[in-house]
Amino acid sequence: MERNFPELNLKLTLEQQFKMRLFQESAEEMSREQALSLLMEASRLLMIKDNIIKDLLKQNLAV
């Protein structure tokens, strides 16, 4: 993706790296079922976020 959009910053901020570390530690304490459930919910929320961004871009292009 970096080749297609070199102007995008795809690196995590220090705060995001910290949050990822906390998430990793939490995930290591979860059961397999809990981790799968969290993964599915995170995936669903990312898809919703994608839909919102697409809709906002369509609205912005239509103006």
KESEKE-215416 format. One record per residue: x negated, y, z negated of N, C-alpha, C in turn. Coordinates in steps of 0.2 Angstrom, whole numbers, plus 5000, padded with zeros to 4 digits. Example, Ala and Ser with C-alpha at 12.3 -4.5 7.8 and 13.67 -1.06 7.14 Angstrom:
BEGIN
493449724961493849784961493449844961/493649894965493249954964493650004961/
This chain:
BEGIN
499649945000500050005000499650065000/499050064997498650124997498350145004/498350095008498150115015498650155019/499250135017499850165021499950235018/499850245011500050315008499450335004/498850355007498250365003498350424998/498850475000498950524995499350514989/499650454988499950434982499450414977/499650434971499150414965499450344962/499150284964499450224962499050194955/498750244952498350224946498850244940/498750204935499150214928498750264924/499150314921498850364917498650324910/498250354906498050324900498650304896/499150354895499750334891500050274894/500150264901500450204904500050144903/499350154903498950094901499050074894/499150114889499250104882499950064882/500450094885501050054885501049984888/500649974893500549914896500249864891/499749884887499449844882499849824877/500349874875500849854870501349804872/501549814879501949764882501649694882/501049694884500649634884500649594878/500549634872500449604866501149574864/501649614865502349594864502549534867/502449534874502549474878502249414876/501649414873501249354871501649324865/502049364861502349334855503049314857/503249314863503949294865503949224867/504549194867504649124869504649134877/504649074880504649074888505349104890/505849084886506549104888506649184887/506349214882506349284880505949324886/505349294888504949324893505349324900/505649264901506049264908506649314908/506949314902507549364902507249434902/506749454899506449524900506249534907/505949484910505649494917506249504922/506849474921507349474925507749544924/507749564918508049634916507549694919/506949684919506449734921506549734929/506549674932506649674939507349704941/507849694938508449724939508449804939/508149824934508049894933507649934938/507149894940506649924945507049924952/507549884953507949884959508449934959/508749954953509150004952508750074953/508150074951507750134952507650144959/507450094963507350104970507950124973/508550104972509150124975509350194973/509150214967509250294965508850334970/508150314970507650354974507850354981/508150304984508350294991508950344992/509450344987510050384988509850454987/509350474983509150544982508750564988/508350524991508050544998508550555003/509050515004509550515009509950585008/510050605002510450665000510050725002/509350715000508950775002508850785009/508750725013508650735020509350755024/509950745021510550765024510650845023/510350875018510450945017510050985022/
